[in-house]
Amino acid sequence: MVTGGAGFIGLHLVKRLLSLGVDVIVFDVLENSARQRMLESIAKDDLSGKLTVVRGDILAGEKQLSKALASAEAIVHLAALVDVSASMEVPEEVDRVNALGTLLVLKACVDAGTKRFVYASSCAVYGEAQYLPIDEEHPLNPLSPYGVSKLVGERYCQIFQDLYEVETVVLRLFNVYGPGQGVGGYANVISSFVERMVRDEPVVIYGDGLQTRDFVYVDDVVEALIRVLSSDRAIGEVLNVGSGIRTTIKDLAKAIGKLLGKEEVDALHAPPRLGEIRHSQANIEKAFRLIGYKPAYTLEKGLSPTVSWLVNRLKGLSRG
């Protein structure tokens, strides 16, 4: 079962699992009509796995979750509110979905006898980097309610493994991007840059643009998720999932501009946003050692299909 299976990462994961002949249950609130249509499109593809879709809310109660989980051998828990900035404005809602929601899904796993629980955490649990690249032993000091909520979820995983023998695996995802990611708003820097460049507007950079992020392509994240589902070496472990390379926001803007045929990228600088870190870069040696994780996509290779998808999506929105 995949919670949040109609979300950005979820859709990619579900399609890949089905193509491998795995039967998948998607548990999702299905509030986004566009993502629901994408899920319906996947269901029509000639894939060997069987897809079952359950409309549900992880906060609605354990009975619905346990019933959906009854036939599941494993669960990938992706359902979450992932906006750092929004977590500063509505921290109680982010805590309910990310912390309490994870607890309820874990409890449903125990009730249903589901064997393995894979939890999508975040590099936000580390806070400001004390050294680079960041390994899994780096001190945990989240700077936002979002980071705190994801760390609480990690702790629940540890407790449920110790007390109830659920096989938990925690993946700390860095900045995931790719076709199908969100469009509009300012939460996602890549979609924001593409949107403004397509409109011939200057991009907005928060801070000086020299801050760095580790951008990891969604297919690489899916590969890591699939590997931990079948790896006994991953049980009880926390693994970073990133590209292992850091990129400045200024260089990101230039790379996107190049793909859109812009020799120069105009930029407006705004004050840094609360709760955001200065630098980020994943040490992925542990993931390579335990599950053979090795990113297949450079930023240049991943940006090309991502920018093309975003441009087409924006054109579709403007026509609509």
C-alpha positions in Angstrom: 0.0 0.0 0.0 1.1 3.5 -0.8 -0.3 6.3 1.3 -0.4 9.6 -0.7 -0.2 7.4 -3.8 -1.8 10.1 -5.9 0.9 12.6 -5.0 4.0 13.6 -6.9 6.3 10.8 -5.7 3.5 8.4 -5.2 2.4 8.4 -8.8 5.9 7.6 -10.0 6.3 4.9 -7.4 2.9 3.3 -8.1 3.5 3.1 -11.9 6.9 1.6 -11.3 5.6 -1.0 -8.9 2.8 -2.0 -11.2 5.3 -2.4 -14.1 7.2 -4.8 -11.9 4.1 -6.9 -11.4 3.4 -5.8 -7.9 -0.2 -5.4 -6.8 -0.6 -1.9 -5.3 -3.3 -0.3 -3.0 -3.3 3.5 -3.2 -4.7 5.2 -0.1 -5.2 8.9 -0.7 -7.6 11.7 0.0 -7.8 12.4 -3.8 -8.5 16.1 -3.3 -6.5 17.1 -6.5 -8.5 16.3 -9.6 -5.5 16.5 -11.9 -3.6 13.9 -9.8 -6.7 11.7 -9.7 -6.8 11.8 -13.5 -3.1 10.8 -13.6 -3.9 7.9 -11.3 -6.8 6.8 -13.5 -4.5 7.0 -16.6 -2.0 4.7 -14.9 -4.8 2.2 -14.2 -5.6 2.1 -17.9 -2.0 1.3 -18.8 -1.2 -2.3 -19.7 0.8 -3.1 -16.6 1.1 -6.5 -15.0 0.3 -5.4 -11.4 -3.2 -4.9 -10.1 -4.1 -1.4 -8.9 -6.7 -0.8 -6.1 -7.6 2.8 -5.2 -9.0 3.6 -1.8 -10.2 7.2 -1.1 -9.4 7.9 2.5 -7.8 10.2 5.1 -5.0 8.8 7.3 -6.5 10.9 10.1 -10.0 9.6 9.7 -9.5 6.5 11.9 -7.6 3.2 12.1 -10.5 1.0 11.0 -10.4 2.3 7.5 -6.6 2.1 7.3 -6.5 -1.4 8.8 -9.2 -2.6 6.3 -7.2 -1.2 3.4 -4.0 -2.8 4.8 -5.5 -6.2 5.3 -3.9 -7.7 2.2 -0.8 -5.6 2.2 2.7 -7.1 2.9 4.3 -3.7 3.1 3.4 0.0 3.1 5.2 3.1 1.8 4.0 6.1 3.8 4.2 9.2 1.6 1.1 11.0 2.7 2.3 14.3 4.3 2.1 18.1 4.2 5.5 19.0 2.8 5.6 22.8 2.7 8.2 24.3 5.1 6.8 27.8 4.7 3.2 26.6 5.3 4.4 24.9 8.4 5.3 28.2 9.9 1.8 29.5 9.3 -0.3 26.4 10.3 2.1 24.3 12.5 -0.8 22.5 14.2 -2.2 21.2 10.9 1.3 20.0 9.7 1.8 18.3 13.0 -1.5 16.5 12.8 -0.9 15.2 9.3 2.8 14.4 9.6 3.2 13.3 13.2 -0.2 12.0 14.3 -0.9 10.7 10.8 2.2 8.6 10.9 1.4 7.3 14.3 -2.1 6.2 13.2 -0.7 4.5 10.1 1.8 2.6 12.2 -0.9 1.5 14.6 -3.0 0.3 11.6 0.0 -1.7 10.4 0.1 -3.5 13.8 -3.6 -4.2 13.7 -3.5 -5.5 10.1 -0.3 -7.5 10.6 1.5 -5.6 7.8 5.2 -6.6 7.9 7.2 -3.7 6.6 6.8 0.1 6.9 8.8 2.5 4.8 8.7 6.1 6.0 9.5 9.0 3.7 11.2 11.5 6.0 13.1 14.6 5.1 16.5 16.2 5.2 14.7 19.0 7.1 15.3 17.0 10.3 19.0 18.0 10.2 18.5 21.7 10.3 21.5 23.9 9.5 24.5 21.8 8.3 27.3 21.6 10.8 29.4 19.8 8.1 29.0 18.7 4.5 28.1 16.3 3.1 25.5 15.4 5.7 25.6 11.8 6.9 22.9 10.0 8.9 24.9 10.6 12.1 24.6 14.4 11.7 23.0 16.1 14.7 19.2 16.5 14.4 18.1 20.1 14.9 15.1 21.0 12.7 14.4 24.7 12.1 10.7 24.5 11.2 7.6 22.8 12.4 7.7 20.7 9.3 11.1 19.3 10.2 10.0 18.6 13.7 6.9 16.8 12.5 9.0 14.5 10.2 11.4 13.8 13.1 8.5 12.8 15.3 7.5 10.4 12.6 11.0 8.9 12.6 10.8 8.4 16.4 7.4 6.6 16.1 9.0 4.3 13.5 11.8 3.4 16.0 9.3 2.8 18.8 7.0 0.6 16.7 9.9 -1.5 15.6 11.1 -2.0 19.1 7.7 -2.7 20.7 5.7 -4.3 17.9 8.4 -5.7 15.6 7.2 -3.8 12.6 10.1 -3.7 10.0 10.6 0.0 9.6 12.9 1.8 7.2 13.3 5.6 7.2 14.4 7.4 4.1 15.5 11.0 4.5 14.7 12.6 1.2 16.5 15.7 0.0 15.0 18.1 -2.6 13.0 15.8 -4.9 12.0 17.1 -8.4 10.8 15.7 -11.7 7.8 15.6 -14.1 4.5 15.7 -12.2 5.7 18.0 -9.4 3.6 20.9 -8.2 3.0 23.9 -10.4 2.5 27.4 -9.1 3.1 29.1 -5.8 6.5 29.5 -4.2 7.0 26.3 -2.4 8.9 24.5 -5.2 11.8 26.5 -6.5 12.0 24.7 -9.9 8.4 25.1 -10.8 8.5 28.7 -9.6 11.5 29.5 -11.8 10.0 27.9 -14.8 6.7 29.6 -14.4 8.2 33.1 -14.1 10.6 32.5 -17.0 7.8 31.3 -19.3 6.0 34.5 -18.5 9.2 36.6 -19.2 9.2 37.7 -15.5 12.2 37.9 -13.3 12.7 34.9 -11.0 12.4 35.5 -7.3 15.4 34.3 -5.2 15.1 34.4 -1.5 18.4 35.5 -0.1 21.6 35.9 -2.1 21.1 32.8 -4.3 24.4 31.2 -3.1 22.5 28.9 -0.7 22.8 25.3 -1.9 20.4 22.3 -2.2 20.8 18.7 -3.1 18.3 18.1 -5.9 17.4 14.4 -6.5 15.4 13.2 -9.4 12.2 11.4 -8.6 13.1 8.2 -10.5 16.2 7.9 -8.3 13.9 8.3 -5.2 11.6 5.6 -6.6 14.5 3.3 -7.1 15.6 3.7 -3.4 12.0 3.1 -2.2 11.8 -0.2 -4.3 15.2 -1.4 -3.0 14.3 -0.9 0.7 11.0 -2.8 0.2 12.9 -6.0 -0.5 16.1 -5.5 1.4 16.6 -7.1 4.8 19.7 -5.0 5.3 17.6 -1.9 5.4 15.4 -2.9 8.3 15.7 -0.6 11.2 17.9 1.8 9.3 17.8 5.5 8.4 19.1 6.3 4.9 19.8 9.5 3.1 18.4 9.7 -0.4 19.9 12.5 -2.5 22.1 13.1 -5.5 25.2 13.7 -3.3 25.8 17.0 -5.1 24.9 20.5 -4.0 23.8 23.2 -6.4 23.5 26.9 -5.7 20.1 28.5 -6.4 21.7 30.9 -8.8 23.2 28.0 -10.8 19.8 26.2 -10.8 18.2 29.3 -12.3 20.9 29.5 -15.0 20.4 25.8 -15.8 16.7 26.2 -16.2 17.2 29.4 -18.3 19.5 27.5 -20.6 16.8 24.9 -21.2 14.3 27.6 -22.0 16.7 29.4 -24.4 17.5 32.3 -22.1 21.0 33.6 -22.2 20.5 35.8 -19.2 18.2 35.2 -16.2 16.7 38.3 -14.5 16.3 37.9 -10.8 14.7 39.8 -8.0 16.1 39.1 -4.5 13.8 38.9 -1.5 14.7 38.4 2.2 15.6 34.8 3.2 12.5 32.8 4.5 12.1 31.7 8.0 12.9 28.0 8.7 15.1 27.6 5.6 18.6 26.3 5.9 21.7 27.7 4.1 23.4 24.6 2.7 22.4 21.0 2.1 24.2 18.0 0.5 23.6 14.4 1.2 26.2 11.8 2.0 24.7 8.7 0.3 27.5 6.3 1.1 25.3 4.3 3.6 22.5 3.9 1.1 25.0 2.6 -1.5 26.5 0.2 1.0 23.3 -1.2 2.3 21.0 -1.2 -0.7 23.2 -0.4 -3.7 21.6 3.0 -4.2 23.4 5.0 -6.9 21.7 8.0 -8.5 21.3 7.6 -12.3 20.4 11.2 -13.0 22.6 14.3 -12.9 20.8 17.6 -12.5 21.2 18.4 -16.1 19.7 15.1 -17.2 16.8 15.4 -14.8 15.9 19.0 -15.5 15.3 18.5 -19.2 12.2 16.3 -18.8 11.1 18.2 -15.7 11.2 21.6 -17.4 9.4 20.2 -20.5 6.7 18.8 -18.4 6.2 22.0 -16.4 6.1 24.1 -19.6 3.4 21.8 -21.1 1.5 21.8 -17.8 1.6 25.6 -17.6 0.3 25.9 -21.2 -2.5 23.6 -20.3 -3.4 25.7 -17.2 -3.4 28.9 -19.2 -5.7 27.4 -21.8 -8.0 26.2 -19.0 
